[in-house]
Amino acid sequence: MLTLLTATCWYGLQPVYPDCVFFSSEPLGKSPSPAEAHQRAIESGQCEPSRARWSTWTD
C-alpha cells in the first residue's frame, strides 16, 4: 500500500508541459538553444509554463 501511495505522489509531482508552438526571428547562427527559446516564449506570454501533473486532475 505504501508503494502505491509513493508511486502516485511521485507521478502527481511530475511536470506537464502544455502544447506550444513558437517561432524565433533570430538568424540561424545566433539562435538560442531550444530551452532558452522556450523560456523566452513563456516570458513573453506565447506559451504557458509547466505545472505539476496533480493540478490537471481537478480541471
CHARMM-style PDB file with segment names, atoms N, HN, CA, C and O in Angstrom:
ATOM      1  N   MET     1       0.829  -1.194   0.000  1.00  0.00      PROA
ATOM      2  CA  MET     1       0.000   0.000   0.000  1.00  0.00      PROA
ATOM      3  C   MET     1       0.874   1.259   0.000  1.00  0.00      PROA
ATOM      4  O   MET     1       0.575   2.232  -0.693  1.00  0.00      PROA
ATOM      5  N   LEU     2       1.949   1.229   0.779  1.00  0.00      PROA
ATOM      6  HN  LEU     2       2.192   0.439   1.342  1.00  0.00      PROA
ATOM      7  CA  LEU     2       2.847   2.376   0.840  1.00  0.00      PROA
ATOM      8  C   LEU     2       3.509   2.616  -0.512  1.00  0.00      PROA
ATOM      9  O   LEU     2       3.726   3.761  -0.907  1.00  0.00      PROA
ATOM     10  N   THR     3       3.829   1.538  -1.218  1.00  0.00      PROA
ATOM     11  HN  THR     3       3.652   0.608  -0.898  1.00  0.00      PROA
ATOM     12  CA  THR     3       4.436   1.660  -2.541  1.00  0.00      PROA
ATOM     13  C   THR     3       3.472   2.335  -3.512  1.00  0.00      PROA
ATOM     14  O   THR     3       3.888   3.182  -4.302  1.00  0.00      PROA
ATOM     15  N   LEU     4       2.210   1.978  -3.467  1.00  0.00      PROA
ATOM     16  HN  LEU     4       1.871   1.290  -2.826  1.00  0.00      PROA
ATOM     17  CA  LEU     4       1.200   2.585  -4.334  1.00  0.00      PROA
ATOM     18  C   LEU     4       1.053   4.070  -4.031  1.00  0.00      PROA
ATOM     19  O   LEU     4       0.965   4.883  -4.951  1.00  0.00      PROA
ATOM     20  N   LEU     5       1.024   4.426  -2.772  1.00  0.00      PROA
ATOM     21  HN  LEU     5       1.096   3.766  -2.025  1.00  0.00      PROA
ATOM     22  CA  LEU     5       0.917   5.828  -2.368  1.00  0.00      PROA
ATOM     23  C   LEU     5       2.142   6.618  -2.822  1.00  0.00      PROA
ATOM     24  O   LEU     5       2.011   7.734  -3.324  1.00  0.00      PROA
ATOM     25  N   THR     6       3.316   6.049  -2.647  1.00  0.00      PROA
ATOM     26  HN  THR     6       3.423   5.143  -2.239  1.00  0.00      PROA
ATOM     27  CA  THR     6       4.555   6.713  -3.062  1.00  0.00      PROA
ATOM     28  C   THR     6       4.580   6.909  -4.576  1.00  0.00      PROA
ATOM     29  O   THR     6       4.954   7.977  -5.059  1.00  0.00      PROA
ATOM     30  N   ALA     7       4.188   5.888  -5.317  1.00  0.00      PROA
ATOM     31  HN  ALA     7       3.884   5.020  -4.924  1.00  0.00      PROA
ATOM     32  CA  ALA     7       4.180   5.978  -6.781  1.00  0.00      PROA
ATOM     33  C   ALA     7       3.183   7.031  -7.262  1.00  0.00      PROA
ATOM     34  O   ALA     7       3.473   7.775  -8.198  1.00  0.00      PROA
ATOM     35  N   THR     8       2.021   7.098  -6.635  1.00  0.00      PROA
ATOM     36  HN  THR     8       1.785   6.493  -5.874  1.00  0.00      PROA
ATOM     37  CA  THR     8       1.010   8.082  -7.009  1.00  0.00      PROA
ATOM     38  C   THR     8       1.500   9.500  -6.737  1.00  0.00      PROA
ATOM     39  O   THR     8       1.304  10.394  -7.559  1.00  0.00      PROA
ATOM     40  N   CYS     9       2.127   9.704  -5.601  1.00  0.00      PROA
ATOM     41  HN  CYS     9       2.287   8.978  -4.933  1.00  0.00      PROA
ATOM     42  CA  CYS     9       2.676  11.025  -5.270  1.00  0.00      PROA
ATOM     43  C   CYS     9       3.782  11.412  -6.238  1.00  0.00      PROA
ATOM     44  O   CYS     9       3.821  12.548  -6.711  1.00  0.00      PROA
ATOM     45  N   TRP    10       4.680  10.484  -6.537  1.00  0.00      PROA
ATOM     46  HN  TRP    10       4.649   9.561  -6.153  1.00  0.00      PROA
ATOM     47  CA  TRP    10       5.757  10.763  -7.485  1.00  0.00      PROA
ATOM     48  C   TRP    10       5.185  11.129  -8.854  1.00  0.00      PROA
ATOM     49  O   TRP    10       5.617  12.104  -9.469  1.00  0.00      PROA
ATOM     50  N   TYR    11       4.221  10.354  -9.327  1.00  0.00      PROA
ATOM     51  HN  TYR    11       3.869   9.563  -8.827  1.00  0.00      PROA
ATOM     52  CA  TYR    11       3.601  10.604 -10.634  1.00  0.00      PROA
ATOM     53  C   TYR    11       2.889  11.955 -10.645  1.00  0.00      PROA
ATOM     54  O   TYR    11       2.958  12.681 -11.637  1.00  0.00      PROA
ATOM     55  N   GLY    12       2.217  12.291  -9.568  1.00  0.00      PROA
ATOM     56  HN  GLY    12       2.161  11.701  -8.762  1.00  0.00      PROA
ATOM     57  CA  GLY    12       1.482  13.549  -9.490  1.00  0.00      PROA
ATOM     58  C   GLY    12       2.371  14.776  -9.469  1.00  0.00      PROA
ATOM     59  O   GLY    12       1.937  15.860  -9.860  1.00  0.00      PROA
ATOM     60  N   LEU    13       3.610  14.624  -9.019  1.00  0.00      PROA
ATOM     61  HN  LEU    13       3.962  13.743  -8.702  1.00  0.00      PROA
ATOM     62  CA  LEU    13       4.522  15.755  -8.946  1.00  0.00      PROA
ATOM     63  C   LEU    13       5.316  15.983 -10.230  1.00  0.00      PROA
ATOM     64  O   LEU    13       6.030  16.980 -10.340  1.00  0.00      PROA
ATOM     65  N   GLN    14       5.205  15.076 -11.203  1.00  0.00      PROA
ATOM     66  HN  GLN    14       4.625  14.266 -11.113  1.00  0.00      PROA
ATOM     67  CA  GLN    14       5.940  15.238 -12.463  1.00  0.00      PROA
ATOM     68  C   GLN    14       5.378  16.419 -13.244  1.00  0.00      PROA
ATOM     69  O   GLN    14       4.168  16.647 -13.233  1.00  0.00      PROA
ATOM     70  N   PRO    15       6.245  17.177 -13.926  1.00  0.00      PROA
ATOM     71  CA  PRO    15       5.756  18.340 -14.667  1.00  0.00      PROA
ATOM     72  C   PRO    15       5.011  17.944 -15.945  1.00  0.00      PROA
ATOM     73  O   PRO    15       5.326  16.940 -16.585  1.00  0.00      PROA
ATOM     74  N   VAL    16       4.026  18.754 -16.290  1.00  0.00      PROA
ATOM     75  HN  VAL    16       3.770  19.569 -15.770  1.00  0.00      PROA
ATOM     76  CA  VAL    16       3.272  18.597 -17.525  1.00  0.00      PROA
ATOM     77  C   VAL    16       3.545  19.850 -18.350  1.00  0.00      PROA
ATOM     78  O   VAL    16       3.382  20.972 -17.870  1.00  0.00      PROA
ATOM     79  N   TYR    17       3.960  19.644 -19.587  1.00  0.00      PROA
ATOM     80  HN  TYR    17       4.093  18.733 -19.977  1.00  0.00      PROA
ATOM     81  CA  TYR    17       4.267  20.762 -20.471  1.00  0.00      PROA
ATOM     82  C   TYR    17       3.129  20.920 -21.473  1.00  0.00      PROA
ATOM     83  O   TYR    17       2.908  20.027 -22.291  1.00  0.00      PROA
ATOM     84  N   PRO    18       2.401  22.039 -21.426  1.00  0.00      PROA
ATOM     85  CA  PRO    18       1.318  22.246 -22.390  1.00  0.00      PROA
ATOM     86  C   PRO    18       1.872  22.367 -23.812  1.00  0.00      PROA
ATOM     87  O   PRO    18       3.018  22.771 -24.007  1.00  0.00      PROA
ATOM     88  N   ASP    19       1.056  22.015 -24.793  1.00  0.00      PROA
ATOM     89  HN  ASP    19       0.125  21.686 -24.634  1.00  0.00      PROA
ATOM     90  CA  ASP    19       1.468  22.167 -26.184  1.00  0.00      PROA
ATOM     91  C   ASP    19       1.741  23.633 -26.474  1.00  0.00      PROA
ATOM     92  O   ASP    19       1.000  24.513 -26.035  1.00  0.00      PROA
ATOM     93  N   CYS    20       2.800  23.883 -27.209  1.00  0.00      PROA
ATOM     94  HN  CYS    20       3.402  23.168 -27.565  1.00  0.00      PROA
ATOM     95  CA  CYS    20       3.179  25.254 -27.515  1.00  0.00      PROA
ATOM     96  C   CYS    20       3.971  25.266 -28.821  1.00  0.00      PROA
ATOM     97  O   CYS    20       4.911  24.491 -28.995  1.00  0.00      PROA
ATOM     98  N   VAL    21       3.586  26.138 -29.719  1.00  0.00      PROA
ATOM     99  HN  VAL    21       2.822  26.768 -29.577  1.00  0.00      PROA
ATOM    100  CA  VAL    21       4.322  26.321 -30.968  1.00  0.00      PROA
ATOM    101  C   VAL    21       4.747  27.781 -31.022  1.00  0.00      PROA
ATOM    102  O   VAL    21       3.918  28.680 -30.883  1.00  0.00      PROA
ATOM    103  N   PHE    22       6.030  28.014 -31.222  1.00  0.00      PROA
ATOM    104  HN  PHE    22       6.704  27.283 -31.334  1.00  0.00      PROA
ATOM    105  CA  PHE    22       6.531  29.376 -31.307  1.00  0.00      PROA
ATOM    106  C   PHE    22       7.673  29.415 -32.296  1.00  0.00      PROA
ATOM    107  O   PHE    22       8.303  28.395 -32.578  1.00  0.00      PROA
ATOM    108  N   PHE    23       7.933  30.585 -32.816  1.00  0.00      PROA
ATOM    109  HN  PHE    23       7.422  31.413 -32.588  1.00  0.00      PROA
ATOM    110  CA  PHE    23       8.979  30.762 -33.806  1.00  0.00      PROA
ATOM    111  C   PHE    23       9.941  31.836 -33.332  1.00  0.00      PROA
ATOM    112  O   PHE    23       9.531  32.831 -32.734  1.00  0.00      PROA
ATOM    113  N   SER    24      11.206  31.632 -33.599  1.00  0.00      PROA
ATOM    114  HN  SER    24      11.539  30.823 -34.084  1.00  0.00      PROA
ATOM    115  CA  SER    24      12.234  32.605 -33.250  1.00  0.00      PROA
ATOM    116  C   SER    24      12.595  33.373 -34.507  1.00  0.00      PROA
ATOM    117  O   SER    24      12.756  32.780 -35.574  1.00  0.00      PROA
ATOM    118  N   SER    25      12.725  34.681 -34.394  1.00  0.00      PROA
ATOM    119  HN  SER    25      12.595  35.163 -33.528  1.00  0.00      PROA
ATOM    120  CA  SER    25      13.046  35.504 -35.558  1.00  0.00      PROA
ATOM    121  C   SER    25      14.538  35.805 -35.657  1.00  0.00      PROA
ATOM    122  O   SER    25      14.952  36.649 -36.451  1.00  0.00      PROA
ATOM    123  N   GLU    26      15.336  35.126 -34.861  1.00  0.00      PROA
ATOM    124  HN  GLU    26      15.000  34.440 -34.216  1.00  0.00      PROA
ATOM    125  CA  GLU    26      16.776  35.367 -34.876  1.00  0.00      PROA
ATOM    126  C   GLU    26      17.446  34.532 -35.960  1.00  0.00      PROA
ATOM    127  O   GLU    26      16.960  33.451 -36.294  1.00  0.00      PROA
ATOM    128  N   PRO    27      18.562  35.019 -36.518  1.00  0.00      PROA
ATOM    129  CA  PRO    27      19.280  34.254 -37.550  1.00  0.00      PROA
ATOM    130  C   PRO    27      19.739  32.893 -37.023  1.00  0.00      PROA
ATOM    131  O   PRO    27      19.961  32.728 -35.823  1.00  0.00      PROA
ATOM    132  N   LEU    28      19.878  31.933 -37.916  1.00  0.00      PROA
ATOM    133  HN  LEU    28      19.697  32.067 -38.890  1.00  0.00      PROA
ATOM    134  CA  LEU    28      20.242  30.573 -37.514  1.00  0.00      PROA
ATOM    135  C   LEU    28      21.553  30.511 -36.746  1.00  0.00      PROA
ATOM    136  O   LEU    28      21.661  29.744 -35.789  1.00  0.00      PROA
ATOM    137  N   GLY    29      22.531  31.279 -37.130  1.00  0.00      PROA
ATOM    138  HN  GLY    29      22.443  31.902 -37.907  1.00  0.00      PROA
ATOM    139  CA  GLY    29      23.820  31.237 -36.438  1.00  0.00      PROA
ATOM    140  C   GLY    29      23.763  31.787 -35.029  1.00  0.00      PROA
ATOM    141  O   GLY    29      24.620  31.464 -34.208  1.00  0.00      PROA
ATOM    142  N   LYS    30      22.777  32.606 -34.734  1.00  0.00      PROA
ATOM    143  HN  LYS    30      22.081  32.868 -35.401  1.00  0.00      PROA
ATOM    144  CA  LYS    30      22.690  33.243 -33.419  1.00  0.00      PROA
ATOM    145  C   LYS    30      21.445  32.820 -32.647  1.00  0.00      PROA
ATOM    146  O   LYS    30      21.118  33.421 -31.624  1.00  0.00      PROA
ATOM    147  N   SER    31      20.755  31.800 -33.124  1.00  0.00      PROA
ATOM    148  HN  SER    31      21.021  31.312 -33.955  1.00  0.00      PROA
ATOM    149  CA  SER    31      19.527  31.388 -32.452  1.00  0.00      PROA
ATOM    150  C   SER    31      19.846  30.745 -31.105  1.00  0.00      PROA
ATOM    151  O   SER    31      20.858  30.056 -30.970  1.00  0.00      PROA
ATOM    152  N   PRO    32      18.995  30.965 -30.112  1.00  0.00      PROA
ATOM    153  CA  PRO    32      19.223  30.377 -28.784  1.00  0.00      PROA
ATOM    154  C   PRO    32      18.941  28.878 -28.797  1.00  0.00      PROA
ATOM    155  O   PRO    32      18.378  28.347 -29.754  1.00  0.00      PROA
ATOM    156  N   SER    33      19.336  28.216 -27.736  1.00  0.00      PROA
ATOM    157  HN  SER    33      19.794  28.647 -26.958  1.00  0.00      PROA
ATOM    158  CA  SER    33      19.040  26.787 -27.616  1.00  0.00      PROA
ATOM    159  C   SER    33      17.527  26.612 -27.496  1.00  0.00      PROA
ATOM    160  O   SER    33      16.834  27.566 -27.144  1.00  0.00      PROA
ATOM    161  N   PRO    34      16.996  25.423 -27.778  1.00  0.00      PROA
ATOM    162  CA  PRO    34      15.552  25.213 -27.650  1.00  0.00      PROA
ATOM    163  C   PRO    34      15.025  25.542 -26.251  1.00  0.00      PROA
ATOM    164  O   PRO    34      13.930  26.088 -26.115  1.00  0.00      PROA
ATOM    165  N   ALA    35      15.792  25.216 -25.219  1.00  0.00      PROA
ATOM    166  HN  ALA    35      16.682  24.772 -25.329  1.00  0.00      PROA
ATOM    167  CA  ALA    35      15.350  25.515 -23.854  1.00  0.00      PROA
ATOM    168  C   ALA    35      15.271  27.023 -23.626  1.00  0.00      PROA
ATOM    169  O   ALA    35      14.324  27.511 -23.009  1.00  0.00      PROA
ATOM    170  N   GLU    36      16.265  27.762 -24.124  1.00  0.00      PROA
ATOM    171  HN  GLU    36      17.035  27.367 -24.625  1.00  0.00      PROA
ATOM    172  CA  GLU    36      16.244  29.220 -23.974  1.00  0.00      PROA
ATOM    173  C   GLU    36      15.098  29.835 -24.770  1.00  0.00      PROA
ATOM    174  O   GLU    36      14.427  30.747 -24.288  1.00  0.00      PROA
ATOM    175  N   ALA    37      14.872  29.340 -25.987  1.00  0.00      PROA
ATOM    176  HN  ALA    37      15.417  28.599 -26.378  1.00  0.00      PROA
ATOM    177  CA  ALA    37      13.779  29.855 -26.815  1.00  0.00      PROA
ATOM    178  C   ALA    37      12.434  29.580 -26.151  1.00  0.00      PROA
ATOM    179  O   ALA    37      11.546  30.432 -26.178  1.00  0.00      PROA
ATOM    180  N   HSD    38      12.274  28.399 -25.556  1.00  0.00      PROA
ATOM    181  HN  HSD    38      12.995  27.706 -25.534  1.00  0.00      PROA
ATOM    182  CA  HSD    38      11.023  28.068 -24.864  1.00  0.00      PROA
ATOM    183  C   HSD    38      10.830  28.969 -23.652  1.00  0.00      PROA
ATOM    184  O   HSD    38       9.717  29.431 -23.398  1.00  0.00      PROA
ATOM    185  N   GLN    39      11.890  29.223 -22.907  1.00  0.00      PROA
ATOM    186  HN  GLN    39      12.794  28.848 -23.113  1.00  0.00      PROA
ATOM    187  CA  GLN    39      11.797  30.107 -21.745  1.00  0.00      PROA
ATOM    188  C   GLN    39      11.396  31.523 -22.175  1.00  0.00      PROA
ATOM    189  O   GLN    39      10.592  32.170 -21.503  1.00  0.00      PROA
ATOM    190  N   ARG    40      11.940  31.994 -23.267  1.00  0.00      PROA
ATOM    191  HN  ARG    40      12.593  31.468 -23.812  1.00  0.00      PROA
ATOM    192  CA  ARG    40      11.568  33.321 -23.785  1.00  0.00      PROA
ATOM    193  C   ARG    40      10.095  33.349 -24.195  1.00  0.00      PROA
ATOM    194  O   ARG    40       9.403  34.341 -23.963  1.00  0.00      PROA
ATOM    195  N   ALA    41       9.619  32.269 -24.801  1.00  0.00      PROA
ATOM    196  HN  ALA    41      10.181  31.464 -24.990  1.00  0.00      PROA
ATOM    197  CA  ALA    41       8.214  32.196 -25.202  1.00  0.00      PROA
ATOM    198  C   ALA    41       7.300  32.222 -23.974  1.00  0.00      PROA
ATOM    199  O   ALA    41       6.226  32.822 -24.017  1.00  0.00      PROA
ATOM    200  N   ILE    42       7.711  31.587 -22.899  1.00  0.00      PROA
ATOM    201  HN  ILE    42       8.584  31.100 -22.864  1.00  0.00      PROA
ATOM    202  CA  ILE    42       6.932  31.620 -21.658  1.00  0.00      PROA
ATOM    203  C   ILE    42       6.919  33.038 -21.096  1.00  0.00      PROA
ATOM    204  O   ILE    42       5.867  33.546 -20.708  1.00  0.00      PROA
ATOM    205  N   GLU    43       8.085  33.675 -21.053  1.00  0.00      PROA
ATOM    206  HN  GLU    43       8.940  33.262 -21.369  1.00  0.00      PROA
ATOM    207  CA  GLU    43       8.184  35.029 -20.509  1.00  0.00      PROA
ATOM    208  C   GLU    43       7.398  36.044 -21.328  1.00  0.00      PROA
ATOM    209  O   GLU    43       6.881  37.014 -20.773  1.00  0.00      PROA
ATOM    210  N   SER    44       7.301  35.839 -22.632  1.00  0.00      PROA
ATOM    211  HN  SER    44       7.721  35.051 -23.083  1.00  0.00      PROA
ATOM    212  CA  SER    44       6.568  36.779 -23.481  1.00  0.00      PROA
ATOM    213  C   SER    44       5.073  36.478 -23.529  1.00  0.00      PROA
ATOM    214  O   SER    44       4.311  37.242 -24.121  1.00  0.00      PROA
ATOM    215  N   GLY    45       4.640  35.370 -22.910  1.00  0.00      PROA
ATOM    216  HN  GLY    45       5.259  34.750 -22.429  1.00  0.00      PROA
ATOM    217  CA  GLY    45       3.223  35.033 -22.871  1.00  0.00      PROA
ATOM    218  C   GLY    45       2.748  34.190 -24.042  1.00  0.00      PROA
ATOM    219  O   GLY    45       1.546  33.965 -24.182  1.00  0.00      PROA
ATOM    220  N   GLN    46       3.654  33.718 -24.887  1.00  0.00      PROA
ATOM    221  HN  GLN    46       4.631  33.901 -24.774  1.00  0.00      PROA
ATOM    222  CA  GLN    46       3.263  32.889 -26.021  1.00  0.00      PROA
ATOM    223  C   GLN    46       2.944  31.457 -25.588  1.00  0.00      PROA
ATOM    224  O   GLN    46       2.157  30.774 -26.243  1.00  0.00      PROA
ATOM    225  N   CYS    47       3.544  31.005 -24.504  1.00  0.00      PROA
ATOM    226  HN  CYS    47       4.184  31.560 -23.973  1.00  0.00      PROA
ATOM    227  CA  CYS    47       3.355  29.638 -24.012  1.00  0.00      PROA
ATOM    228  C   CYS    47       3.055  29.675 -22.521  1.00  0.00      PROA
ATOM    229  O   CYS    47       3.449  30.601 -21.813  1.00  0.00      PROA
ATOM    230  N   GLU    48       2.353  28.653 -22.061  1.00  0.00      PROA
ATOM    231  HN  GLU    48       2.033  27.900 -22.636  1.00  0.00      PROA
ATOM    232  CA  GLU    48       2.105  28.510 -20.633  1.00  0.00      PROA
ATOM    233  C   GLU    48       3.269  27.755 -19.996  1.00  0.00      PROA
ATOM    234  O   GLU    48       3.858  26.880 -20.631  1.00  0.00      PROA
ATOM    235  N   PRO    49       3.607  28.084 -18.755  1.00  0.00      PROA
ATOM    236  CA  PRO    49       4.679  27.338 -18.081  1.00  0.00      PROA
ATOM    237  C   PRO    49       4.203  25.930 -17.701  1.00  0.00      PROA
ATOM    238  O   PRO    49       3.004  25.651 -17.677  1.00  0.00      PROA
ATOM    239  N   SER    50       5.156  25.059 -17.409  1.00  0.00      PROA
ATOM    240  HN  SER    50       6.130  25.286 -17.428  1.00  0.00      PROA
ATOM    241  CA  SER    50       4.789  23.713 -16.968  1.00  0.00      PROA
ATOM    242  C   SER    50       4.163  23.791 -15.589  1.00  0.00      PROA
ATOM    243  O   SER    50       4.331  24.777 -14.871  1.00  0.00      PROA
ATOM    244  N   ARG    51       3.446  22.752 -15.230  1.00  0.00      PROA
ATOM    245  HN  ARG    51       3.309  21.952 -15.814  1.00  0.00      PROA
ATOM    246  CA  ARG    51       2.830  22.689 -13.902  1.00  0.00      PROA
ATOM    247  C   ARG    51       2.803  21.241 -13.445  1.00  0.00      PROA
ATOM    248  O   ARG    51       2.978  20.323 -14.246  1.00  0.00      PROA
ATOM    249  N   ALA    52       2.587  21.046 -12.169  1.00  0.00      PROA
ATOM    250  HN  ALA    52       2.445  21.792 -11.518  1.00  0.00      PROA
ATOM    251  CA  ALA    52       2.571  19.694 -11.614  1.00  0.00      PROA
ATOM    252  C   ALA    52       1.371  18.923 -12.169  1.00  0.00      PROA
ATOM    253  O   ALA    52       0.287  19.482 -12.334  1.00  0.00      PROA
ATOM    254  N   ARG    53       1.575  17.646 -12.453  1.00  0.00      PROA
ATOM    255  HN  ARG    53       2.456  17.192 -12.319  1.00  0.00      PROA
ATOM    256  CA  ARG    53       0.518  16.823 -13.042  1.00  0.00      PROA
ATOM    257  C   ARG    53      -0.741  16.786 -12.170  1.00  0.00      PROA
ATOM    258  O   ARG    53      -1.849  16.772 -12.705  1.00  0.00      PROA
ATOM    259  N   TRP    54      -0.600  16.769 -10.860  1.00  0.00      PROA
ATOM    260  HN  TRP    54       0.300  16.779 -10.424  1.00  0.00      PROA
ATOM    261  CA  TRP    54      -1.769  16.675  -9.998  1.00  0.00      PROA
ATOM    262  C   TRP    54      -2.703  17.858 -10.174  1.00  0.00      PROA
ATOM    263  O   TRP    54      -3.906  17.735  -9.946  1.00  0.00      PROA
ATOM    264  N   SER    55      -2.165  19.006 -10.579  1.00  0.00      PROA
ATOM    265  HN  SER    55      -1.187  19.106 -10.764  1.00  0.00      PROA
ATOM    266  CA  SER    55      -3.034  20.175 -10.736  1.00  0.00      PROA
ATOM    267  C   SER    55      -3.971  20.008 -11.936  1.00  0.00      PROA
ATOM    268  O   SER    55      -4.984  20.702 -12.023  1.00  0.00      PROA
ATOM    269  N   THR    56      -3.647  19.102 -12.858  1.00  0.00      PROA
ATOM    270  HN  THR    56      -2.824  18.538 -12.787  1.00  0.00      PROA
ATOM    271  CA  THR    56      -4.539  18.857 -14.006  1.00  0.00      PROA
ATOM    272  C   THR    56      -5.648  17.871 -13.648  1.00  0.00      PROA
ATOM    273  O   THR    56      -6.608  17.734 -14.407  1.00  0.00      PROA
ATOM    274  N   TRP    57      -5.543  17.198 -12.538  1.00  0.00      PROA
ATOM    275  HN  TRP    57      -4.763  17.309 -11.922  1.00  0.00      PROA
ATOM    276  CA  TRP    57      -6.542  16.214 -12.142  1.00  0.00      PROA
ATOM    277  C   TRP    57      -7.850  16.867 -11.723  1.00  0.00      PROA
ATOM    278  O   TRP    57      -8.893  16.213 -11.745  1.00  0.00      PROA
ATOM    279  N   THR    58      -7.821  18.127 -11.346  1.00  0.00      PROA
ATOM    280  HN  THR    58      -6.973  18.658 -11.328  1.00  0.00      PROA
ATOM    281  CA  THR    58      -9.029  18.806 -10.877  1.00  0.00      PROA
ATOM    282  C   THR    58      -9.627  19.740 -11.920  1.00  0.00      PROA
ATOM    283  O   THR    58     -10.616  20.419 -11.645  1.00  0.00      PROA
ATOM    284  N   ASP    59      -9.034  19.783 -13.126  1.00  0.00      PROA
ATOM    285  HN  ASP    59      -8.230  19.231 -13.349  1.00  0.00      PROA
ATOM    286  CA  ASP    59      -9.565  20.671 -14.184  1.00  0.00      PROA
ATOM    287  C   ASP    59     -10.861  20.144 -14.734  1.00  0.00      PROA
ATOM    288  OT1 ASP    59     -11.448  20.758 -15.626  1.00  0.00      PROA
TER     289      ASP     59
END
